[in-house]
Amino acid sequence: YESANGGESEEKQEEAEEDDGDVEVGYEEWNKVVGLWEDEHRGIQIHGPRTFPEVRFTHSKFRAVKDLHVTEVKALRAPTGKAAVTFRVSFPATPGGPATESAVWLVDADGTRVVHAGGRRVQD
């Protein structure tokens, strides 16, 4: 049996869940983060176990979803103390900007999001 997370067996994935390593978020807390988060501009699906979280954009008002590349996904505890996921989104630049732009997102269990781009906070 091959799972969607890099071909690891279900048994190996369960072992990884038991061995938290540096994951700061417990299983029950992580389940509050997992789901579909939407606002008037975009939809973000967070899924997978806390040791191998996955994030994908389901829709966006501003950019084609195929142009949004998500990397550096990690479950963690936000500065608020709540379970959260952080990830980097890379996308083509706007005219006159650098060739590629990126932003670092943090979404917590309440759906609160903080976005940093260019080294500064750009959205809450």
Secondary structure, DSSP 8 states (H G I E B T S, - for coil): ---TTTT--HHHHHHHHH--TT--S-HHHHHHH-EEEE-SSEEEEEES-TTS-EEEEEEESSS-GGG-EEEEEEEEE-TTSSEEEEEEEEEE--TTS-SEEEEEEEEETTS-EEEEETTEEEE-
